[in-house]
């Protein structure tokens, strides 16, 4: 028994020295049989979080992101105001004008028209003209971010589930990370992110 206690103590010390975020120790077997000591480590969030890519393009130096709305007016002009080339992967933000992070399957309609609403463009995707909105902030350089994504899930804060479109340099960011960054009073929780929308319905 003394040897087992010494072994457990040694494992705890080793785990502490290796900088494990969490540690759990369990034993299989009893005092009258063989005993295996299991040490596991890892950092798992108890809050569910999901992410999905956001379609985004760059036109005349500005980013435009999908709003989820369509404008299928009749009598639309058949001439496009510009064309796109897919140059970024999903989740990535295009770096140059006339680039997108998604495929436009029809080469004849792989572009856009200036939108009817201010600061929008409209892109033919499948059977719809989807509205993309300009993403601009006069006080923030948004070109510093690498990724754009929609993140939703559970958080530790009172508004429960939330949905965000966020610009970030961290691909593995969670809904709880975002909520904590904006709502926590601890400066250590603040992240370098840009929140585009927050839906708390």
C-alpha positions as CSV (number, residue, x, y, z in Angstrom):
1,X,0.0,0.0,0.0
2,X,2.9,2.3,0.8
3,X,4.3,1.7,-2.7
4,X,1.0,2.5,-4.3
5,X,0.7,5.8,-2.3
6,X,4.2,6.7,-3.3
7,X,3.5,6.0,-7.0
8,X,0.4,8.1,-6.9
9,X,2.2,11.0,-5.3
10,X,5.0,10.7,-7.9
11,X,2.5,10.9,-10.7
12,X,0.9,14.0,-9.3
13,X,4.3,15.7,-9.1
14,X,5.2,14.7,-12.7
15,X,1.9,16.0,-14.0
16,X,2.4,19.3,-12.1
17,X,5.9,19.7,-13.5
18,X,4.7,19.1,-17.1
19,X,2.1,21.9,-16.9
20,X,-1.1,19.9,-17.4
21,X,-4.2,22.0,-17.4
22,X,-6.2,19.4,-15.7
23,X,-5.4,16.0,-14.3
24,X,-7.4,13.0,-13.2
25,X,-6.1,9.9,-11.5
26,X,-8.1,6.7,-11.3
27,X,-7.4,3.2,-10.2
28,X,-8.7,-0.1,-11.7
29,X,-8.7,-3.1,-9.4
30,X,-8.7,-3.6,-5.7
31,X,-6.4,-4.3,-2.8
32,X,-6.6,-8.0,-3.4
33,X,-5.8,-7.8,-7.1
34,X,-3.6,-6.0,-9.7
35,X,-4.0,-2.3,-9.7
36,X,-3.5,-0.1,-12.8
37,X,-3.0,3.7,-12.3
38,X,-4.5,5.8,-15.1
39,X,-3.4,9.4,-15.5
40,X,-5.2,11.6,-18.1
41,X,-4.9,15.2,-18.9
42,X,-6.6,17.7,-21.1
43,X,-8.7,20.8,-21.2
44,X,-12.4,20.2,-22.2
45,X,-15.1,22.9,-22.2
46,X,-18.4,22.0,-20.7
47,X,-20.1,24.4,-23.0
48,X,-21.3,23.3,-26.5
49,X,-20.0,25.3,-29.3
50,X,-20.3,25.0,-33.1
51,X,-18.8,27.1,-35.9
52,X,-19.5,27.4,-39.6
53,X,-17.8,29.4,-42.4
54,X,-19.1,32.7,-43.5
55,X,-19.0,33.6,-47.2
56,X,-17.0,36.8,-47.7
57,X,-15.5,38.7,-50.7
58,X,-13.3,41.7,-51.1
59,X,-14.3,44.5,-53.5
60,X,-12.5,47.9,-53.8
61,X,-10.6,47.4,-50.6
62,X,-13.6,46.4,-48.5
63,X,-14.9,43.1,-47.2
64,X,-18.5,42.1,-47.8
65,X,-20.1,39.2,-45.8
66,X,-23.2,37.2,-46.4
67,X,-26.3,38.4,-44.6
68,X,-28.5,35.4,-45.2
69,X,-31.0,37.6,-47.1
70,X,-31.9,37.5,-50.8
71,X,-33.1,40.1,-53.3
72,X,-34.8,38.3,-56.2
73,X,-36.4,41.3,-58.0
74,X,-37.7,40.8,-61.5
75,X,-36.2,42.7,-64.4
76,X,-32.6,42.6,-63.1
77,X,-29.8,43.8,-65.4
78,X,-27.9,40.8,-66.7
79,X,-24.5,42.6,-66.6
80,X,-22.2,42.0,-63.7
81,X,-20.2,44.8,-62.1
82,X,-17.3,42.6,-61.3
83,X,-16.0,39.0,-61.1
84,X,-14.4,36.9,-58.4
85,X,-11.7,34.3,-58.1
86,X,-11.7,31.9,-55.2
87,X,-8.4,32.6,-53.5
88,X,-9.1,31.8,-49.8
89,X,-10.3,28.7,-48.0
90,X,-13.5,28.6,-46.0
91,X,-13.1,30.5,-42.7
92,X,-10.3,32.5,-44.3
93,X,-10.6,36.2,-45.2
94,X,-9.6,37.2,-48.8
95,X,-6.6,39.5,-49.0
96,X,-7.0,41.1,-52.4
97,X,-9.8,42.7,-54.4
98,X,-12.1,40.5,-56.4
99,X,-11.3,37.4,-54.3
100,X,-13.7,35.1,-52.4
101,X,-13.5,32.3,-49.9
102,X,-16.1,30.2,-51.7
103,X,-16.7,28.7,-55.1
104,X,-19.1,30.3,-57.6
105,X,-20.0,27.4,-59.8
106,X,-21.3,29.2,-62.9
107,X,-18.3,31.0,-64.6
108,X,-20.8,33.3,-66.3
109,X,-22.1,34.5,-63.0
110,X,-19.0,34.3,-60.8
111,X,-19.3,37.9,-59.8
112,X,-21.6,40.6,-58.3
113,X,-23.8,43.6,-58.9
114,X,-23.9,46.7,-56.8
115,X,-26.8,46.2,-54.3
116,X,-30.0,48.3,-54.1
117,X,-29.4,49.0,-50.4
118,X,-26.4,51.2,-49.4
119,X,-23.1,49.4,-48.7
120,X,-24.3,46.1,-50.2
121,X,-23.5,44.0,-53.2
122,X,-25.5,41.1,-54.6
123,X,-24.1,37.8,-55.7
124,X,-25.9,35.1,-57.7
125,X,-25.6,31.8,-55.7
126,X,-27.5,28.9,-57.0
127,X,-31.0,30.3,-57.7
128,X,-30.9,33.4,-55.5
129,X,-29.2,36.8,-55.5
130,X,-27.7,36.9,-52.0
131,X,-27.1,40.2,-50.3
132,X,-23.6,40.8,-48.9
133,X,-23.0,43.8,-46.6
134,X,-19.9,45.9,-46.3
135,X,-17.8,45.2,-43.3
136,X,-16.1,48.5,-42.2
137,X,-15.0,50.2,-39.1
138,X,-13.3,53.6,-39.2
139,X,-11.6,53.0,-35.9
140,X,-10.4,49.4,-36.4
141,X,-8.1,47.9,-39.0
142,X,-9.9,44.7,-39.9
143,X,-7.1,43.5,-42.3
144,X,-5.2,42.2,-39.2
145,X,-7.6,39.3,-38.9
146,X,-7.2,35.9,-40.7
147,X,-10.6,34.2,-40.2
148,X,-14.3,35.0,-40.2
149,X,-16.8,32.5,-39.0
150,X,-20.3,32.1,-37.4
151,X,-20.0,30.8,-33.9
152,X,-23.0,29.6,-31.7
153,X,-23.4,27.6,-28.6
154,X,-23.8,27.7,-24.9
155,X,-22.0,30.1,-22.6
156,X,-21.6,30.6,-18.9
157,X,-23.4,33.9,-19.1
158,X,-27.1,34.6,-18.4
159,X,-28.2,35.2,-22.0
160,X,-27.7,31.5,-22.6
161,X,-27.2,30.5,-26.2
162,X,-25.9,33.1,-28.6
163,X,-24.8,33.4,-32.2
164,X,-21.9,35.5,-33.5
165,X,-20.1,36.4,-36.6
166,X,-16.6,37.1,-35.5
167,X,-13.3,38.1,-37.0
168,X,-10.4,36.4,-35.3
169,X,-6.9,35.1,-35.6
170,X,-7.7,31.9,-33.6
171,X,-9.5,29.2,-35.6
172,X,-10.5,27.2,-32.5
173,X,-12.4,30.0,-30.7
174,X,-15.7,29.0,-29.0
175,X,-18.9,30.8,-28.2
176,X,-18.0,30.9,-24.5
177,X,-14.6,32.4,-25.4
178,X,-16.3,35.2,-27.2
179,X,-19.0,35.8,-24.6
180,X,-16.3,35.9,-21.9
181,X,-14.2,38.3,-23.8
182,X,-17.0,40.8,-24.1
183,X,-18.8,40.3,-20.7
184,X,-16.2,39.3,-18.2
185,X,-14.8,41.9,-15.9
186,X,-11.4,40.2,-15.9
187,X,-8.9,41.8,-18.4
188,X,-7.2,38.4,-18.8
189,X,-10.4,37.1,-20.5
190,X,-10.3,39.8,-23.2
191,X,-9.4,38.5,-26.7
192,X,-8.4,40.3,-29.9
193,X,-11.5,39.7,-31.9
194,X,-14.0,41.8,-33.8
195,X,-17.7,41.0,-33.3
196,X,-19.8,41.6,-36.3
197,X,-23.2,40.6,-34.9
198,X,-24.6,39.0,-31.8
199,X,-28.0,37.4,-31.8
200,X,-29.3,36.7,-28.3
201,X,-32.8,35.6,-29.2
